[in-house]
Amino acid sequence: MAVACYLHAARPGDAAAHAVAAHQVLDPAPTGTSIAGFWAAALNRPIQYGGDDTAAFEQRMRAFAPGWMAYDMRLMMGRIRKDGMLPNPGDTECLTELLGRPLRSYRDFAAEAARQRQT
């Protein structure tokens, strides 16, 4: 998963300058099946992975999104399936420094989101 970090830096004459860096944050990269398992455990109910058919995904998405967006999402999901989303060297350290805390796993994120949903 790519996360864009927006850093505000003071420049002469520009009080709201921005620098943008995109970082990959999933390491190791979870699979569709493992993500479904994380959510099933967090929500205490069955969650089934929808599968790897990106053409079917595109067709379902066209029911509620413009065709161009469904097509782009299909291409993006296909690339993620093929190549994964591993961080570049230094991404984990950079994000840890920016956040001021260690990164959490996707499993921990799902558990926290489920707990917040219940309150």
Secondary structure as GFF3:
##gff-version 3
##sequence-region A 1 119
A	DSSP	beta_strand	2	11	.	.	.	ID=ss1
A	DSSP	beta_strand	14	24	.	.	.	ID=ss2
A	DSSP	alpha_helix	32	43	.	.	.	ID=ss3
A	DSSP	alpha_helix	54	61	.	.	.	ID=ss4
A	DSSP	alpha_helix	67	83	.	.	.	ID=ss5
A	DSSP	alpha_helix	91	99	.	.	.	ID=ss6
A	DSSP	alpha_helix	106	118	.	.	.	ID=ss7
###
